Structures are given as structure tokens and as C-alpha cells.
Amino acid sequence: MTLKLKYIDRIFEKIVFYDSENIDIEFDISGKELKKRLHKDLLNVHEGMVYRVSFTVTGTGHLGGLVGDIEGFKPAFLEKIP
């Protein structure tokens, strides 16, 4: 899914993206194995940048946003480079 990065919270280890309808999708990135898998992606994240995010939905948050398990994310512009 194509989403924009809203913010990354390194203290509580959460990353939040939003879609074109401003619906927030929050992911917990606190797992040790998940940190290893996402390490390279997390080095160069920028708020407002468009990413291709793969995830599974696990529920809804307290404020109506989606909560899911992130599998990975890559900048969307990388798909346009030959």
C-alpha cells in the first residue's frame, strides 16, 4: 500500500503512516527481530515521504486509526528507477 510517513517515535518504538484520506496506520517496531529486519529502512526515513508499505491489519487504535504488523517499507520512488 502506498502511504506517507507521519512520524516515527523512537522512545515508544512506534512508526505511523497515513493514506490519502488521512487515516493513520500505526505500527509497533519494538521487537528485536523486527528491528533487525527494518534496520536499513529506518536509517533514512523522512516525514512526509511516500513509501510502499507491506503489513497485516491487527485491529483499530484508540483514536480510530488502524493498528497492524509491519512487514517492510521502501521509498516509492525506487520503483520508478529502471
N, C-alpha and C positions, 0 to 999 in steps of 0.2 A: 504494500500500500504506500502511496506517496504522501508523506507528511512533512510538516515543518517542525523544527526543534523549538520548543518554547523555552525550556530551561533544563539545566542539569544541577541537581543538588548533591554535592559531594559529601556533605555531612550525613544526611539521612539516606544517601545512596539511592536516589530516585532520578529517573530521566522522564521528562514529559514532552510529548509531541502533540501537535494539533492538526486537524484536517482543514479543508476549505470551508467548512461550516463552523469553524472554531470549536469543535468538540475535542476536549482534551483526552489523551490516552496516556496513562501513567504506567511506568514500568519500574519494578524493583530490580536494582542491579547490585545487590549486596552479596549474592552467592559467590563463593570462591571460584568455582568452575566457570561461572558466567563472567566474572571479571577477567579471567584468563582469555576466554573466547572473544570478549569485546574490547580487550586492551588496546589494540591498534586503532579501532574505530573511535574510542574515547579520547585518544591523544589529540585529535584535531577537530573536535566538534565546535560548531558555531551556531549561536542562537539565531533563528530566523532562516537558516539554510534548509533547503529541501532535501529530504532523504527518502530512500526506498527502504521501508521498514518491514521486516517479516516477524510476525508474532501470532500468538494464540490468545483469544479473549478468555479471561477467567471470571469476570464479573464487572460490577459498576462501583465507582468510588462514592464517597460521602456527598460530593457536590454534583453528581450526575455524570462525571466523566467515566470512561472505560478504564478497566484495570486488566493488564494482560502480562503474559510471559514473553519477553522479547527473545527472538532467536538471532537477530542481527540487523544491522543497518549500514547502508552505504550512501554516499552522496549521489543524488540523482543525475548530476551532470556526467558522472563516469560512464553512464550507459550511452551517452551521445558521442563519446570519443571513440573513433574507429580503432 
